[in-house]
Amino acid sequence: MSRSVAVLVAAVALAAASPGFAQSIERSTTRSETTTTWEGDTTRSVTRSTTVGGSVSVDGEQLGEALAGALVDRLDPEESRLRRLAEPARTEDAFGAWLVTDGGRDVGECRFEMAERAGFLGVRNAVATGCPRRLGQLAKWRVQDGQLVFYSGAGQELKRLRYVEGRFIGAGVEMVRAE
């Protein structure tokens, strides 16, 4: 019982703190007082009742996204920082040559050439030169929801990178423009 109350309190607190998540908020208060006096013998009857009620309706999808975002912020402060600094990437931001590193490991002269010609569903080729296999498998890409998303040759999503100050960063990978 106390767990469900805690969940309800958290949902209400979130809705109260961020009205954009609440679909509707309703409150009601009822108070009544009755006094009865009989003639002759004095009898006094007092009835007091107070009813306080309320309900909150919350968009479950937005609430879930907010809670997931808060959890990610707690678990990965670097991802939270990148999300705050990131700009929405456009497809044209990714075209051209990039130098690629991944978490400080030796990658040599790893370079990606990001193609402009789109294929099926806007997925484009990324040609890796001088890269270790772990980076060379990032063969396909497209910009989706403001992020650069890499796919394997089979179409499985591999990495998502955010566009921060002219670089693509995330998932242990950093891409900077080749000069």
C-alpha positions as CSV (number, residue, x, y, z in Angstrom):
1,M,0.0,0.0,0.0
2,S,2.8,2.5,0.9
3,R,4.6,1.8,-2.4
4,S,1.5,2.7,-4.4
5,V,1.0,5.9,-2.3
6,A,4.7,6.8,-2.9
7,V,4.2,6.4,-6.7
8,L,1.0,8.4,-6.6
9,V,2.8,11.2,-4.6
10,A,5.7,11.2,-7.0
11,A,3.3,11.5,-10.0
12,V,1.4,14.3,-8.4
13,A,4.6,16.1,-7.4
14,L,5.9,15.8,-11.0
15,A,2.6,17.1,-12.4
16,A,2.5,20.0,-9.9
17,A,6.1,20.9,-10.7
18,S,5.7,20.7,-14.4
19,P,2.2,21.6,-15.6
20,G,3.2,20.6,-19.2
21,F,2.9,17.0,-18.2
22,A,-0.5,17.3,-16.6
23,Q,-3.6,16.8,-18.7
24,S,-6.0,17.9,-16.0
25,I,-6.0,18.8,-12.4
26,E,-9.2,18.8,-10.3
27,R,-9.7,19.8,-6.7
28,S,-12.8,19.9,-4.5
29,T,-13.5,20.8,-0.9
30,T,-16.8,20.4,1.0
31,R,-17.5,21.5,4.5
32,S,-20.7,21.3,6.5
33,E,-21.8,22.0,10.0
34,T,-25.2,21.2,11.6
35,T,-26.5,22.4,15.0
36,T,-29.8,21.1,16.4
37,T,-31.6,22.6,19.5
38,W,-34.9,21.1,20.9
39,E,-37.4,23.2,22.8
40,G,-37.9,22.3,26.4
41,D,-35.0,20.2,27.2
42,T,-32.1,21.6,25.4
43,T,-30.4,19.1,23.2
44,R,-27.6,20.2,21.0
45,S,-26.4,18.0,18.2
46,V,-23.3,19.2,16.2
47,T,-22.3,17.5,13.0
48,R,-19.2,18.5,11.2
49,S,-17.9,17.0,8.0
50,T,-15.0,18.0,5.8
51,T,-14.3,16.4,2.5
52,V,-11.2,17.2,0.6
53,G,-10.6,15.4,-2.7
54,G,-8.6,15.8,-5.8
55,S,-7.5,14.0,-8.9
56,V,-4.7,14.4,-11.3
57,S,-4.5,13.0,-14.8
58,V,-1.1,12.7,-16.3
59,D,0.1,11.9,-19.9
60,G,1.8,8.5,-19.2
61,E,4.1,8.7,-22.2
62,Q,5.5,12.1,-21.2
63,L,5.7,11.1,-17.6
64,G,7.7,8.0,-18.6
65,E,10.0,10.0,-20.8
66,A,10.6,12.5,-18.0
67,L,11.3,9.7,-15.4
68,A,13.7,7.9,-17.9
69,G,15.5,11.2,-18.6
70,A,15.9,11.8,-14.9
71,L,17.2,8.3,-14.4
72,V,19.7,8.7,-17.3
73,D,20.9,12.0,-15.8
74,R,21.5,10.3,-12.4
75,L,23.3,7.3,-14.0
76,D,25.3,9.0,-16.7
77,P,26.2,12.6,-15.9
78,E,28.3,12.9,-19.1
79,E,25.3,11.9,-21.3
80,S,23.3,14.6,-19.4
81,R,25.9,17.2,-20.1
82,L,26.1,16.3,-23.8
83,R,22.3,16.4,-24.1
84,R,22.3,20.0,-22.7
85,L,25.1,21.2,-25.0
86,A,23.9,19.4,-28.1
87,E,22.3,21.1,-31.1
88,P,20.0,19.3,-33.4
89,A,22.1,17.9,-36.2
90,R,21.1,18.2,-39.8
91,T,22.0,15.8,-42.5
92,E,24.3,18.3,-44.2
93,D,26.2,18.7,-41.0
94,A,27.5,15.2,-41.4
95,F,28.7,15.2,-45.0
96,G,32.4,15.1,-45.7
97,A,35.6,13.7,-44.0
98,W,35.9,13.1,-40.3
99,L,38.7,11.9,-38.0
100,V,37.3,9.4,-35.5
101,T,38.5,8.3,-32.0
102,D,36.8,6.0,-29.5
103,G,37.4,6.6,-25.8
104,G,41.1,7.3,-26.1
105,R,42.0,3.8,-27.5
106,D,44.6,3.7,-30.3
107,V,42.8,4.1,-33.5
108,G,45.6,5.3,-35.7
109,E,44.5,7.5,-38.6
110,C,40.9,6.5,-38.6
111,R,38.9,8.5,-41.0
112,F,35.3,8.4,-42.2
113,E,34.0,9.7,-45.5
114,M,30.4,10.5,-45.0
115,A,28.6,10.2,-48.4
116,E,25.9,12.6,-49.6
117,R,24.0,10.1,-51.8
118,A,21.0,8.7,-49.9
119,G,19.8,5.1,-50.2
120,F,16.8,3.3,-48.8
121,L,15.0,5.3,-46.0
122,G,17.7,8.0,-46.2
123,V,20.5,5.8,-45.0
124,R,23.9,6.7,-46.5
125,N,27.3,5.0,-46.7
126,A,30.2,5.8,-44.4
127,V,33.5,4.7,-45.8
128,A,36.1,4.0,-43.1
129,T,39.8,4.3,-43.9
130,G,42.6,3.2,-41.6
131,C,40.1,2.3,-38.8
132,P,40.1,-0.7,-36.5
133,R,37.3,-3.2,-37.1
134,R,35.2,-1.9,-34.2
135,L,34.9,1.4,-35.9
136,G,34.9,0.1,-39.5
137,Q,31.6,-1.7,-38.8
138,L,29.9,1.7,-38.6
139,A,29.1,1.3,-42.3
140,K,25.7,3.2,-42.7
141,W,24.4,6.4,-41.2
142,R,21.6,8.9,-41.2
143,V,20.5,11.8,-39.1
144,Q,17.4,10.9,-37.1
145,D,15.8,13.0,-34.3
146,G,18.7,15.5,-34.4
147,Q,21.3,12.8,-33.8
148,L,23.8,11.0,-36.1
149,V,22.8,7.3,-36.0
150,F,25.2,4.6,-37.3
151,Y,23.9,1.2,-38.5
152,S,25.6,-2.0,-39.3
153,G,25.6,-3.3,-42.9
154,A,22.6,-5.4,-41.8
155,G,20.6,-2.4,-40.6
156,Q,21.0,-2.8,-36.9
157,E,21.4,0.5,-34.9
158,L,24.9,0.6,-33.4
159,K,25.6,4.1,-32.1
160,R,24.0,7.5,-31.6
161,L,26.1,10.6,-31.6
162,R,25.0,14.2,-30.6
163,Y,26.2,17.3,-32.5
164,V,28.1,19.4,-29.9
165,E,30.2,22.4,-31.0
166,G,30.8,21.2,-34.5
167,R,31.7,17.6,-33.4
168,F,29.8,14.4,-33.1
169,I,30.1,12.9,-29.7
170,G,28.5,10.0,-27.8
171,A,28.7,6.2,-27.1
172,G,32.4,6.5,-26.6
173,V,33.0,7.9,-30.1
174,E,34.2,11.4,-31.1
175,M,34.2,12.7,-34.6
176,V,36.0,15.9,-35.6
177,R,36.3,17.5,-39.1
178,A,39.3,16.4,-41.0
179,E,41.2,19.5,-42.3
